[in-house]
Amino acid sequence: MDKRLVTCAKLCTGDFVCDVGTDHGYLPCFMIKENMCKKALACDVAPMPLKSAEEHINREGLSDRIGTVLSDGLDNVHPEGITDVVMAGMGGELIARLLEKCPWVKNGVNLVLQPMTKWDVLRKWLYANGFEVKKELACTEGQFAYSVMQAVYTGKTPSYECDDRYLQFGFVKPEGEGKEYIARQAKRIFVAGSGMMKSEDKKELGERLVKLAQSELDRL
């Protein structure tokens, strides 16, 4: 189990966890063994990763508590009893698309989302579609830094502002690994913004991002 998936596990709150894009099934196996949930469902869109997950689950002796399903996102998942849905290790745009076509995630499901890219797109989509981000945790591994979001559908516009800082940094606190996440994210945004400034149609956004990145680095 890498720190990224352990962080996802920490933000799950219920007894029945559905792991979308499960790959080898590490997350549900870990959560069951650590008594962090009572049962789980491992889902993947591709047959080979799902087969690997099934083999891992069987080796761990957990097939009675962890089911598997071949599914594009949540298309083939029956929602009965599911308390938490984890979507980790995929792009923010893909996560938003998978959530958009699954109406039952609005029924009080705790969403744990870890975008590898396009985190700003995901945060903006959640804000615009009545999902409130309750908490974010950061973790770092080697040269990579990740943010994991906990969100739930309220049907209302969140009370916080959907500005450039929120879209790029979310609610990660500048302490512990969060401080390292913000520093790395700021440097990444600075480079991206500097590149945008060379394009006339993206110059204004580029200038905002460079200014935001520099402001965050100065605060650390």
N, C-alpha and C positions, 0 to 999 in steps of 0.2 A: 504494500500500500504506500503510495507516494503521499506527500503532504497535501497536495491539491485535493485528492479524494477524501482524505481524513477531514479536511476543512469542510468539504461538502457534507460529510456525515454529521458534523457538529451542528449544522443548521437544519437538519431534519428534526421533526418534532413529534411524529406519530408512530403508529405501530405497523403500518403497511407502506413500504417504500417501493416506488417504481423507478427503476434506473434505465433511462433512455440512452441508447448508444453505449451499452454496457461493456462492449469489447470482451474481456476475459471474465467478467463477472466479479471482479475484485471488490467493488464497493458493496454489493449486497451480501457477499460472503463475510466481509469484515464487520458489517453492521449486525448481522445475525450473531456472529461469534462473540461480539462485544456487548451483546444484549441491548443494542441501540434501537432495535425494532423486533417485532415478533415474526413477521414474514415479509417477503420481498418478491418483486417481479423483475427479471432481467430482460431487457428488450434490445434488439438490434435490427437494422434494416438489411444486413447482409448475412447469408447463411453461415459462412465460415467463422466469423467472430462469435456468432451465437452458438455454434457447435463447440468452440473453445470454451465459452462460458459454461455450457452444459457439462463438459468434461471436468472443468474446475470445480463446479458445484458438486458433482458426484464424488470427486476425490475428497472433498471436504465433508462428505456425508450430510449435505444440507438440502438434498433434492426434495425432502418432505416439507421444507419451509420456503424454498425459493423456486418459483416457477419461471419458465422462459417463454418468450413469444417473439416470432418473426414479425416485425412491424416497422413501417415507415413512421417514425415518431410514435404517436399514440393512436394511430389509425386502427390497429387491431387489439387495442387494450380495453378490457372491460373495466369501467371505473369503480365498480362496487367495492367499497371498503378501502380504497386507496387514499391514504392521508397525505403522502408526500410524493412529488415528482422531481427527480433529479435529471437535469440536462447539463452535462459537463463535457468539455473537450471538443466543442464544435463552435462554429462562428456565430456571432450575435444575430446576424440576419437569418440564419437557419433556425436558431432557437425561436425567434419571433415568428417565423413562418409555421413552425410546428405547433406553437401555442395558438396561433390564430385559427387554425383549422380544427381545434379541439375545444368545443364549448364547455365540456364538463370540468375543465381546470378552473372554471369560475365558481365552482361549488365548494368554496372553502378549502381548496387544496393548497398545501404549503409547497411553494415552488422554490427549488434550489438550483440556481443557474450560474454556470461558470463559462462565460464566453472566452474563446481563445483570440478572437478578433472582433472588430465592429462592436465593441462594448457600448459605444455611444449610440449606435443604431438600436441596440436592444433596450438601453435605458430610455431612449426617446419613445420607442414603441410601447413599453410598459406604462409610461407616464400618460401617453395619449389614449390608452385603451383601458383605463380604470384599474391598473395594477399598482399597488403601493409597495415600494421596496422598504422592508422593515429593518433590514440589517445587512451589512457587508463585512466580510472578513477577508484579509489578504494573507497570502503565503508566498514564499520565495523558494525556488529550488534551482541551484546553479545559476545560470544566466537568465532564468525565467522568473517572472513575477505575475501572480494571478490574483484576481478578485472574484469572490464568490458571493452572489446576491441571494437574499431570502426575500421572496415577494409573495403577495396574496392579492386576489382580486377583491376590490371594494366597490367597483362601479362608479367611483367618484374620482375627480381630479385630486391628486395628492396635494397636501398642504405645502410641500416644499417646492422650490422653484426649479424649473427644468432649464437651467442656464448652462453655459459652457463648462463651468467647473464641475457641476453635477454630472454632465454627460461624459466627461473625461475621467473623473476621479471617484464619482459616486460618494458613498458615505464612509469610505475607508478612513480610519483615524490615524493621524501621524504618530503612531507609537508602535514599538516592536517591529514586526515584519511589515506593518502598515506604512511605517516611515520609509522603508526600503522600496515598497511598492510605489508610493507616491514619487519618490526620487526617480525611479526608473521610468515611470509613466511620464513624468515631466520631461525627461530627456528625450523620450520617444516622441512626445508631442512637439517639442521644440524642433526636432529634425523635420517632422512632417509639416509643421507650420512654415518653416523656412523654405521648404520646397514649394509650398502653395503660393508663397509670396512672389514667386517667379512667373506665376500665371495670372493674367489680368483678371479673369473671372473668379479666381479663388484668393486673390490678394488680401481682401478684407478679412476673410476667415483665417488665413494664414497669420496675419498680424495679430488677431485676437488670440490665437493659439500660442504664438511665441510669447506674447505678453503674459498669458495665463501660466505657461510653463515656467517662465522666469520668476513670476510671483510665488509660485509654489516652492521652487528651489530656494528662494530667499527666505522663506518661512521655516524651512527645515533646520 
